[in-house]
Amino acid sequence: MVDDGVLEVRVIEGEHAEGLQRLEQLAVRLTEVERQIEDCKGKLSQVEGELEEFRQRSELERRFSELTGLSYHDKSLELEEEMKSLKSRLESLTSERAELYKEILKGLSNVIFPLEEEASAQVSEVEVFFKFRDGGKYPAITRFLKSELKFGVPPVYVTVLPEGVKVVGASDKTSALKELINAIEALRAKAASECERHKAESLSLKHSLEGFPLFKKFVR
């Protein structure tokens, strides 16, 4: 059931199946976290440049200050502190991204698609389109399915759109239902497999992050 745009989690085959609304929210947050990670990396590069430039000029500026009686401000410590702060934030965001990715894969391994009944499917000569119930739209999780699991791209004939699921190449509902069921089951299996692989890879994320060149050079 849908109430005020929130899809409830339903129980299927004795297990809690994921509602697309929750996965949509997780995918939206994942997109935001990935944007913040890129911003953080950009700021790190900027601070790195500032620190490198300051270190190249510091001796000249210090000597100039001594000879002219001007005060000298050593910015290296504050720039290094800023880099440490950015490193901590990048580590936090990277950890959150890994958790979000894992949760989405876990949810997709048991996902249900809240589609309208078969009778309301739109049939043409080249495709059958099943709309999501109650006008639901899920653009963020749709992007995740296409980019991360390659679901809904050729040669697959089932593609997920923000407003529903389209079966391309089917001209009758029976054929479309077979394709749809096979595709969703394949999606669940692939998500479960990716979830297991991601668990193993996530163990090395912190080590990979510590190898980030900006941190090696300037973080104590």
HUVEN-V63564 format. One record per run of one state. SS is the DSSP state (@ for helix, = for strand, . for the rest). FROM is the first residue (numbers start at 0). TO is the last residue. If there is no record, write none. Layout:
SS|FROM|TO + SS|FROM|TO
//
This chain:
.|0|0 + =|1|2 + .|3|4 + =|5|6 + .|7|9 + =|10|11 + .|12|13 + =|14|15 + .|16|16 + =|17|17 + .|18|18 + @|19|67 + .|68|74 + @|75|107 + .|108|109 + =|110|110 + .|111|113 + =|114|114 + .|115|116 + @|117|119 + .|120|120 + =|121|122 + .|123|125 + =|126|131 + @|132|134 + .|135|137 + @|138|147 + .|148|156 + =|157|160 + .|161|162 + =|163|167 + .|168|171 + @|172|201 + .|202|203 + @|204|209 + .|210|211 + @|212|217 + .|218|219
//
